[in-house]
Amino acid sequence: MTEKPDLEHLRRWIGRSTQVSDIVTAQQVKGLRATLFLDIGEPKKGDAAPFTMHWCLAPPVFPMSELGADGHPARGGFLPPVPLPRRMWAGGELEFFDTLCVGDEVTRTSRIAEVTMKTGSTGQLCFVSVDHLVTTPRGTAIRERQDIVYRDVSTTPPAKAAPPPVPQHRETHMADTVLLFRYSALTFNGHRIHYDRDYVTKVEGYPGLIFHGPMQAALLVEFAAKLHGGAAPKKFSYRGVQPLFEGSEFSVNASTSDNGMELWTANSQGQPTMKGTATW
């Protein structure tokens, strides 16, 4: 039986902070461009990196002995030790002020902003919000809120899907295992749901490998910029609505709205898996 989270104890992590630094390299930029279906080119010092390059920089590195069964670092440390077994990147918000470039020394300052509990159709949910400030010697590049959700093992069948929306703009790709491997490698992400089929199907109970939430968000940001003359949105907010699994075609979609641009990734049935809103 899963231990019930002690919210009062977990909220003691609010205010904890950490700071790390890294340098944007041409090789990292080439790898991320290739993974996001962008023109790879031959990036050199001063060339712009993809807009979500910061998710590839200074990832947490722990010895193998300190990893949990899911491939993540064991609970505790900077993030609170939420006892619920399933951890996912739920969504967040990005504000873009400056583009990261090859050769930039980048510093990320992170702070635990909030810990809350909710009850949903799948049972108990614990949300941890982390604020990140990404800077270079030029000043602030990105402000970010990252929302992480922890939940129990679900036995509740999914709700009946609504009719899929019709986009004004759409491009399609294949969610294959090489794509998942590449993004895990770029972000040094050891979470086994992205590469270990036995684990994700037999332990976590999903039907297949799961597409990274941040990769879906990265594709949406790049698509929004592509449709807006190459400029990153000033603000991009997003949330995952259901998992996107390997093995089939998926789409990146956009439609203009009164508030900017509505974007979403969708599975092969056209059902949204992540939704986002971009404003300039």
Secondary structure by P-SEA (a helix, b strand, c coil): ccccccccccccccccbbbbbbbbcaaaaaaaaaaacccccccccccccccccccccccccccccccccccccccccccccccccccccccbbbbbccccccccbbbbbbbbcccccccccccbbbbbbbbbbbbccccccccbbbbbbbbccccccccccccbbbbccbbbbbbcaaaaaaaaaaacccccccccccccccccccccccccaaaaaaaaaaaaaaacccccccbbbbbbccccccccccccccccccccbbbbcccccccccccccccc
